[in-house]
Amino acid sequence: MLSRRGVLATAALWPLAGSVTAAAAAPAIRVGSLPFGTVAWEAAVIKARGLDAANGFTLDVVKLAGNDAARIAFLGGQVDTIVGDLLWAGRLGNEGRAMRFIPYSTTEGSLMVPAGSAITGLKDLVGKRLGVAGGPLDKNWLLLKAQAKDAAGIDLESQAQVAYGAPPLLALKLEQGELDAALLYWTYCARLEPKGFTRLIGSDDIMRAFGATGSIALIGYLFEGATVSDKAEAIAGFARAARTAKEMLANDPTTWDVVRPLMSAEDEPTFAALKRDFLAGIPRRPLATERADGERLFGVLARLGGERLVGAGKTLPAGLYFDGAGNG
């Protein structure tokens, strides 16, 4: 038989055991994160500030090698969510997968040129060495080509010397003078600015030229419908935690102490540029407005890229945007 002291000692452990059981019972949300990607920044804040536990889930960060690996892991069910492209989500949805999209960022890429460049407008790209990140069907490239055709009457694909490649390589080639201009993702643009490079035109400017009423979140957290059904409350909690993490980064400078070690910002100007552009991209518009602008852009890109880019669908699938109840 247990002594009175033994009973009391055992009883003292009951609350702890209960809390461990409750923590173990919290559904896990597995998010895929790329090396140096901003998803890792947001995830670090969620974990450091306990936002996952506070919102009824446990955040597991799965490190992935690149965009292709992220898509494979997502489609294969190795992760619950990745940050992906609205167009890809729309395409999968139109092919029969019940996709859900939570806006992540409105910050997009830009066309970068060196300081003092003779390239001051799109017409000046004729004959120039132009690097393009993301390949021939990248949405930013399609939009830039369309804008060049509409605004300057030039066909960049045939009238410029186009080189497709990985963003780090293209940024390096631009720095070394082997390219005259490069269309890069925003983090690479931010890193080039302190070195004197300037933005000739941004994707956000082009989207507005094609009818967008504001800055569109073209990337977001993607979830499969089956995952939403299984973990609806946890995903709603994840969406709240992600919003809270962004607001902390926007309003509490000390939160950046959590993120700074992950940013590979070698100096203060680079850190400031990355911080500025991340905060500028926080989505703040109603989902209905996002959806309306997303539809406009989907139509433009369906015209520009055709079925190879957006699939057979002509509009975004119903219910794509996650509103906390699985509808959009």
C-alpha positions in Angstrom: 0.0 0.0 0.0 1.1 3.5 -0.7 2.0 5.7 2.2 0.3 9.1 2.7 3.4 10.8 1.5 3.5 8.6 -1.7 -0.2 9.3 -2.4 0.5 13.1 -2.1 3.6 12.8 -4.3 1.6 10.9 -7.0 -1.3 13.4 -6.8 1.1 16.3 -7.3 2.0 14.9 -10.7 -1.6 14.6 -11.9 -1.9 18.2 -13.3 1.4 17.8 -15.1 0.4 14.5 -16.6 -2.9 16.1 -17.7 -1.1 19.0 -19.4 1.3 16.6 -21.2 -1.7 14.6 -22.4 -3.5 17.7 -23.6 -0.4 18.9 -25.4 0.1 15.6 -27.1 -3.5 15.6 -28.2 -3.2 18.9 -30.0 -3.3 18.3 -33.7 0.0 18.9 -35.6 0.2 21.2 -38.5 3.2 20.2 -40.6 4.4 23.2 -42.7 7.0 22.8 -45.4 9.8 25.4 -45.2 12.5 26.2 -47.8 16.0 27.2 -47.0 16.2 30.9 -46.2 12.4 31.2 -47.0 10.2 33.6 -45.1 8.0 30.8 -43.9 10.7 29.9 -41.5 10.6 33.5 -40.1 6.9 33.3 -39.4 7.1 29.7 -38.0 9.9 30.8 -35.7 7.7 33.6 -34.2 4.8 31.2 -33.8 6.9 28.7 -31.9 8.9 31.3 -29.9 5.7 33.1 -28.8 3.7 29.9 -28.2 1.1 30.9 -30.7 0.5 27.3 -31.8 -0.4 26.1 -28.3 -2.5 29.2 -27.7 -4.5 28.4 -30.9 -5.0 24.6 -30.4 -2.4 23.0 -32.5 1.3 22.0 -32.6 3.4 23.5 -35.4 5.9 21.1 -37.0 8.4 22.6 -39.4 9.6 20.3 -42.2 12.7 21.5 -44.0 12.5 21.0 -47.8 15.2 21.5 -50.4 13.3 23.6 -53.0 10.1 24.5 -54.7 9.9 21.1 -56.5 10.5 19.2 -53.3 7.8 21.3 -51.6 5.2 20.5 -54.2 6.0 16.8 -54.1 5.9 16.7 -50.3 2.6 18.6 -50.3 0.9 16.4 -53.0 2.3 13.3 -51.4 0.9 14.2 -47.9 4.3 14.5 -46.2 3.3 18.0 -45.1 0.0 19.6 -44.5 0.8 22.9 -46.0 3.3 24.9 -48.0 3.4 28.4 -49.3 2.4 28.1 -52.9 1.2 30.0 -56.0 -2.5 31.0 -56.3 -2.4 29.9 -60.0 -1.1 26.4 -59.1 -3.8 26.1 -56.4 -6.4 27.2 -58.9 -5.2 24.7 -61.4 -5.3 21.8 -58.9 -8.7 22.9 -57.7 -10.0 22.9 -61.3 -8.6 19.4 -61.8 -10.7 18.1 -58.9 -8.5 18.6 -55.8 -10.4 20.5 -53.1 -7.8 23.1 -52.5 -7.9 25.9 -49.9 -5.7 29.1 -50.0 -4.8 31.4 -47.1 -3.2 34.6 -48.4 0.4 34.9 -47.2 2.0 37.8 -48.9 1.4 40.5 -51.5 5.1 41.2 -52.1 6.2 40.0 -55.5 9.3 40.2 -57.7 10.7 43.1 -59.7 12.9 43.8 -62.6 16.3 44.9 -61.2 19.0 47.0 -63.0 22.4 48.2 -61.8 22.9 51.8 -60.5 23.3 54.2 -63.4 22.0 51.7 -65.9 21.0 53.0 -69.4 17.9 50.9 -69.1 15.2 53.4 -67.9 12.1 51.9 -69.4 10.9 48.6 -71.0 11.8 49.7 -74.5 15.5 49.9 -73.4 15.5 46.1 -72.9 15.7 45.4 -76.6 18.9 43.6 -77.3 19.9 43.4 -73.6 20.9 40.4 -71.5 17.8 39.7 -69.4 17.8 37.1 -66.6 14.4 35.6 -65.7 13.9 33.6 -62.5 11.3 30.8 -62.5 11.3 29.7 -66.1 9.2 30.6 -69.2 5.8 30.1 -67.5 6.6 32.1 -64.4 3.7 34.4 -63.7 6.0 37.5 -63.2 7.7 36.8 -66.6 4.3 36.4 -68.4 3.1 39.7 -66.9 6.3 41.5 -67.8 6.1 40.3 -71.4 2.5 41.4 -71.7 3.3 44.8 -70.2 6.2 45.2 -72.6 4.0 44.4 -75.5 1.2 46.7 -74.4 3.2 49.6 -73.1 6.3 49.6 -75.3 5.3 47.4 -78.3 8.2 45.0 -77.9 8.4 41.2 -77.7 10.9 40.5 -75.0 11.1 36.8 -75.7 12.5 37.5 -79.2 14.0 41.0 -78.9 16.0 40.5 -75.6 18.7 38.0 -74.9 16.7 36.0 -72.3 18.4 33.6 -69.8 16.3 31.5 -67.4 17.9 30.3 -64.2 17.8 30.0 -60.4 17.4 33.3 -58.6 20.7 33.1 -56.6 22.6 32.5 -59.8 20.9 35.3 -61.7 21.4 37.7 -58.9 25.1 36.9 -58.9 25.4 37.2 -62.7 23.7 40.6 -62.4 26.2 41.7 -59.8 29.1 40.5 -61.9 27.9 42.4 -64.9 27.0 39.4 -67.0 23.4 40.4 -67.2 22.0 43.9 -67.9 18.8 43.3 -66.0 17.1 40.5 -64.0 13.5 39.6 -63.1 13.9 38.3 -59.5 11.9 37.3 -56.5 11.5 39.9 -53.9 14.0 38.7 -51.3 16.7 38.8 -53.9 15.6 42.3 -55.0 15.8 43.4 -51.4 19.3 42.1 -51.0 20.5 43.8 -54.2 19.1 47.3 -53.2 21.8 48.1 -50.6 24.4 47.3 -53.3 23.0 50.1 -55.5 20.7 48.1 -57.7 17.3 49.6 -58.5 13.8 48.4 -59.4 12.8 49.2 -62.9 9.3 47.8 -62.6 7.5 45.7 -60.0 5.0 42.9 -60.6 2.6 44.8 -58.4 2.7 47.7 -60.8 2.0 45.4 -63.7 -0.9 43.7 -62.0 -2.5 47.1 -61.3 -2.1 47.9 -65.0 -4.0 44.8 -65.8 -7.0 45.8 -63.6 -6.1 44.8 -60.0 -7.6 47.2 -57.5 -4.8 46.7 -55.0 -1.9 44.5 -54.1 -2.8 40.9 -54.6 -1.6 38.0 -52.5 -0.5 35.7 -55.2 1.1 33.3 -52.8 -0.5 31.7 -49.8 -0.6 28.7 -47.5 -2.2 25.8 -49.4 -4.2 23.0 -47.8 -6.0 20.0 -49.3 -9.7 19.7 -48.7 -9.2 16.3 -46.9 -6.7 17.9 -44.5 -9.2 20.7 -43.8 -11.9 18.2 -43.0 -9.6 16.3 -40.7 -8.1 19.3 -38.9 -10.6 22.2 -39.5 -10.2 23.7 -36.1 -6.4 23.4 -36.0 -6.1 25.0 -39.5 -8.4 27.9 -38.4 -6.0 28.2 -35.3 -3.0 28.1 -37.7 -4.5 30.9 -39.7 -5.0 33.0 -36.6 -1.5 32.2 -35.4 0.0 33.2 -38.7 -1.9 36.6 -38.7 -0.8 37.2 -35.1 2.9 36.5 -35.9 2.7 39.0 -38.8 1.1 41.6 -36.5 3.8 41.0 -33.9 6.5 41.6 -36.5 4.7 44.7 -37.7 4.1 46.3 -34.3 6.8 44.9 -31.9 10.4 45.5 -33.1 11.7 43.0 -30.5 10.0 40.2 -32.4 12.6 40.6 -35.1 15.2 39.3 -32.6 13.6 35.9 -33.2 13.8 36.2 -36.9 17.1 38.0 -37.5 19.3 34.9 -37.1 17.4 33.2 -39.9 17.6 36.0 -42.4 21.2 35.8 -43.6 21.3 39.6 -43.6 25.0 40.4 -43.6 24.5 44.1 -42.7 21.9 46.5 -41.4 20.8 47.9 -44.8 20.0 44.4 -46.0 18.1 43.6 -42.8 16.2 46.8 -43.2 15.3 46.1 -46.8 14.1 42.6 -46.1 12.1 43.7 -43.1 10.5 46.6 -45.0 9.4 44.4 -47.9 8.1 41.6 -45.7 6.0 44.0 -43.7 4.7 45.7 -46.9 3.4 42.3 -48.1 1.2 41.5 -45.1 -2.3 40.9 -46.7 -4.9 43.2 -45.2 -7.8 43.1 -47.7 -11.1 41.2 -47.3 -11.1 37.8 -48.9 -13.9 38.9 -51.2 -11.6 41.6 -52.6 -8.7 39.2 -52.9 -10.9 36.8 -54.7 -12.2 39.4 -57.2 -8.7 40.6 -58.1 -7.5 37.0 -58.2 -10.2 36.2 -60.7 -9.1 39.2 -62.9 -5.5 38.1 -62.8 -6.3 34.5 -63.4 -8.2 35.5 -66.5 -5.2 37.6 -67.8 -2.7 34.8 -67.2 -5.1 32.2 -68.7 -5.0 34.4 -71.8 -1.2 34.8 -71.7 -0.1 31.3 -70.6 -3.0 29.2 -71.7 -3.7 25.7 -70.5 0.0 25.0 -69.9 -0.1 27.6 -67.1 -3.5 27.5 -65.5 -5.0 24.2 -66.8 -8.4 23.8 -68.4 -10.2 26.0 -66.0 -11.1 29.6 -67.0 -11.8 30.9 -63.4 -10.7 30.1 -59.9 -12.5 27.2 -58.3 -15.3 27.9 -55.9 -14.4 27.7 -52.2 -10.7 28.3 -52.9 -10.1 31.0 -50.2 -10.2 29.6 -46.7 -12.3 31.8 -44.4 -11.9 29.8 -41.2 -14.9 27.6 -41.9 -13.4 26.0 -45.0 -15.3 28.2 -47.4 -14.1 31.1 -49.6 
